[in-house]
Amino acid sequence: MVLNSWIWTTLICMSSPGLQEPIGEFSLKAADRYLAEASGKWVQTYNCVSCHTNGLYLLTGAMEPAGEPWREARAFALEYLDRYISEELEPRGQYGAVEGMVAAACFLALGDSVRFGTFTPEVQRALDHALSLQDVSGHWPDWLACNWPPYESDHHFGVTLMALTLGRAPEEYRQKDTVKTAQAALQTWLSKNPPQNLHQKGMLLWAHAENGITLSPDVLADYRNELLSKQEEDGGWCMASLGDWPRSDGSSQLDVSEAYPTAFAIWILSRSGHDDQEVIDRAVDWLKANQGESGRWFSRSQRKDKMHYLSEAATNMASIAIRASAPRSDRSKSDVGRTLRNQVDVEGTTQGQ
């Protein structure tokens, strides 16, 4: 189902007054500024690491010329983890909870692999701690699953996030006995718990692309084709196609193109080797035409119409996806090694900046 922009704007304004800002001119610099400010405000307000805001920014910021904001976000994440690793502070509520410990360690590692081409010792230590919390079955049973999709609604996300992270790890780290045992457990758990929605399948495609898991050629093609089949006529993707998450008020998910699923699809297709540039270009054009004046890409919360923190994830993912989709001729020719710099120029693309 495709709605024109006026109907889409009306629907969002009805469901979340004041949150749907006017559309502005496309600018990655504006997105970079917005994300840096959002990450800093999250730390000041909540003093923790969340997947959708300052957690995902540990990867996004490493891809952009973020400078000091990214370094500050990274330093805070390391300090946050150290409270529960070195200082042995007891977890309290969501502070020190397993999903934060695992996700923060993974996003730190992914960011380091982009910025530095390796996992630094302090990040390896954080990963070691996260793996020490892993159940022998391969997952983290206490991962928060409270219908905050797509990151905190099931146990699947944490497993695939760790799998793709370990796939990017330096060979010396991957050869540690504890890491090899953890990787085997991840693969076993995933084989016993097949994906239930397209977002989970997308995460598996990403993990396969990073050599974190192995998908058969048939499964690889099936997942990619299913994702491609959900592209809307306007070039975007809708959240309803990625997962049928129940809303707290019983209302239906909007089946119109939104920023998070569109950016997620671009990134997953780019990383998994999809070579139809027209498909990617149409999706990128949708993102460029739907960025807010502040630099943010709005995405409606899949749980309830209140804070819409999914917009932070959408803006992070859009920044990642647009940089990843730049034509190869626009990327740095000096980038070498098995890092995301092969896909994304750390200095950013020149499009719309």
Buried (B, 14 or more C-beta within 10 A) or exposed (E): EBBEEEEBBEBBEEBBEEBBEEBBEBBBEBBBBBBBBBBBEBBEEEEBBBBBBBBBBBBBBBBBBBEEBBEBBBEBBBEBBBBBBEEEEEBEEBBBBBBBBBBBBBBBBBBBBBBEBBBBEEBBBBBBBBBEBBEEEBBBEEBBBEBBBBBBBBBBBBBBBBBBBBBBBEEEBBEBEEBEBBBEBBBBBBEEBEBEBBBBBBBBBBBBBBBBBEBEEEBBEEBBEEBBEBBBEBBBBBBBBBBBBBBEEEEEBBBBBBBBBBBBBBBBBBBBEBEEEEBBBBBBBBBBEBBBEBBBBBBBBBBBBEEBBBBBBBBBBBBBBBBBBBEEEEBEEEBEEBBBBEBBBBBBBEBBE
